[in-house]
Structure formats: structure tokens, C-alpha cells
């Protein structure tokens, strides 16, 4: 954690998750209409939830268990994105190249979150 970070918006993992969620938003605009309320909704919700849970974790840095819990929620949402994208691939809404691109992006995001969990003490707000 070499640099001083004063906002969740400065976290590399948050930026990566936000970028991926916005790309998913654009991608899902081309999905079939019959998938609007199922596949599209699910992929968008969980991709956005990764970001939301990261911001919540940031605000819970006073309490290690709460911080880790929200990071864990973010990690599981990222894994859920990967599952919904596999459904999109199998339903032929996306191609293999797109699936691999997002799968790799979310593997990286998950790795960044796991590292934060493993190094939680470095992120906690210290009492004076």
C-alpha cells in the first residue's frame, strides 16, 4: 500500500471493477430482448455490486471483521459475474473472446480483493 489513498475511488481494484461494470453495461445493450429481465439484469446487478461492496468495505475499515466481510461480498459478486457471463456465452449472447476477456478481468479483480483480505491490517483505520 505504498501510496496514501483517501477514497475508495482511488483503489485500483475499484477502478478496474467500475471499468468492467461499465463495459458490461454497454455489452448487454445488444443482448436479446427476452433476456432483458433475467440475464441482462443479473449481470448488471452483480457487476455493479462489486463496486458498491468495495465502497462499503472502505467505510468499514474501523472494524476488521466488517471490512473483510464486505470485501468477501465483493469477491463473491465478482465470481457471480463470471457465472452469468458463462451463461451469456452458452446462450450465444457473447462470443468466446468476449467471455475470456471478462473472465480474465474478473480473475484479476478477485485477486486484488483477496490480496486486500489477506493484508486487511494494512487497510484498517488505526486508533490514535
Legacy VTK file of the C-alpha trace (Angstrom):
# vtk DataFile Version 3.0
C-alpha trace
ASCII
DATASET POLYDATA
POINTS 128 float
0.000 0.000 0.000
2.796 2.438 -0.888
0.648 5.450 -1.798
-1.804 7.185 0.514
-5.356 6.505 -0.549
-8.084 8.743 0.798
-11.101 7.388 -1.085
-12.341 4.046 -2.365
-12.435 5.694 -5.793
-8.626 5.729 -5.762
-8.345 1.958 -5.259
-7.034 0.175 -8.344
-9.471 -2.665 -7.733
-12.394 -0.235 -7.586
-11.321 1.412 -10.833
-10.940 -1.983 -12.521
-14.341 -3.131 -11.263
-16.033 0.107 -12.355
-14.479 -0.096 -15.810
-15.584 -3.723 -16.209
-19.116 -2.936 -14.973
-19.453 -0.097 -17.470
-18.195 -2.317 -20.294
-20.750 -4.942 -19.261
-23.470 -2.291 -19.310
-22.572 -1.396 -22.894
-22.181 -5.040 -23.913
-25.565 -6.078 -22.548
-27.375 -3.414 -24.569
-27.069 -5.785 -27.523
-28.499 -8.844 -25.730
-31.822 -10.237 -26.948
-34.944 -8.511 -25.617
-36.137 -11.726 -23.964
-33.036 -11.630 -21.736
-33.612 -8.050 -20.518
-35.131 -9.052 -17.169
-33.084 -12.139 -16.488
-29.586 -12.433 -17.890
-29.007 -8.704 -18.500
-30.399 -7.719 -15.107
-28.322 -10.311 -13.256
-25.034 -9.480 -14.977
-25.510 -5.762 -14.466
-26.550 -6.131 -10.824
-23.621 -8.266 -9.723
-21.045 -6.276 -11.712
-22.277 -3.102 -10.024
-22.404 -4.812 -6.656
-18.653 -5.491 -6.816
-18.111 -1.716 -6.818
-20.766 -0.995 -4.198
-19.349 -3.565 -1.791
-15.841 -2.175 -2.240
-17.094 1.282 -1.271
-18.901 -0.171 1.756
-15.777 -2.079 2.793
-13.798 1.161 2.612
-16.170 2.812 5.117
-15.926 -0.190 7.479
-12.157 -0.060 7.921
-12.529 0.642 11.647
-13.653 -2.927 12.176
-11.524 -5.692 10.682
-14.279 -8.320 10.572
-16.774 -5.941 8.924
-14.133 -4.779 6.435
-13.267 -8.344 5.466
-16.935 -9.306 5.287
-17.715 -6.572 2.740
-14.596 -7.454 0.736
-15.761 -11.072 0.765
-19.168 -9.949 -0.528
-17.406 -8.080 -3.323
-15.331 -11.149 -4.161
-18.396 -13.382 -4.388
-20.221 -10.865 -6.579
-17.224 -10.824 -8.939
-17.352 -14.616 -9.139
-21.083 -14.372 -9.859
-20.361 -12.074 -12.802
-18.176 -14.832 -14.240
-21.022 -17.350 -13.955
-23.565 -15.057 -15.637
-21.117 -14.346 -18.424
-20.714 -18.084 -18.946
-24.499 -18.272 -19.319
-24.290 -15.416 -21.826
-21.668 -17.369 -23.766
-23.702 -20.578 -23.735
-26.836 -18.683 -24.771
-24.811 -17.195 -27.641
-25.227 -13.609 -26.443
-21.440 -13.158 -26.405
-18.564 -14.873 -28.164
-15.689 -16.817 -26.613
-13.230 -13.943 -26.995
-15.506 -11.597 -25.036
-16.092 -14.211 -22.352
-12.354 -14.818 -21.961
-11.670 -11.083 -21.775
-14.159 -10.538 -18.963
-13.238 -13.768 -17.205
-9.611 -12.604 -17.065
-10.657 -9.121 -15.902
-12.722 -10.576 -13.066
-9.962 -13.039 -12.150
-7.717 -10.007 -11.706
-10.361 -8.164 -9.668
-10.878 -11.216 -7.460
-7.122 -11.490 -6.965
-6.918 -7.843 -5.926
-9.762 -8.305 -3.447
-8.213 -11.464 -1.993
-4.943 -9.594 -1.520
-6.789 -6.857 0.374
-8.416 -9.507 2.577
-5.075 -11.193 3.219
-3.490 -7.830 4.093
-6.526 -6.377 5.889
-4.477 -4.933 8.753
-2.682 -2.618 6.321
-6.012 -1.064 5.308
-7.612 -0.582 8.729
-8.086 2.825 10.310
-5.765 2.965 13.288
-6.967 4.351 16.593
-4.877 7.218 17.904
LINES 1 129
128 0 1 2 3 4 5 6 7 8 9 10 11 12 13 14 15 16 17 18 19 20 21 22 23 24 25 26 27 28 29 30 31 32 33 34 35 36 37 38 39 40 41 42 43 44 45 46 47 48 49 50 51 52 53 54 55 56 57 58 59 60 61 62 63 64 65 66 67 68 69 70 71 72 73 74 75 76 77 78 79 80 81 82 83 84 85 86 87 88 89 90 91 92 93 94 95 96 97 98 99 100 101 102 103 104 105 106 107 108 109 110 111 112 113 114 115 116 117 118 119 120 121 122 123 124 125 126 127
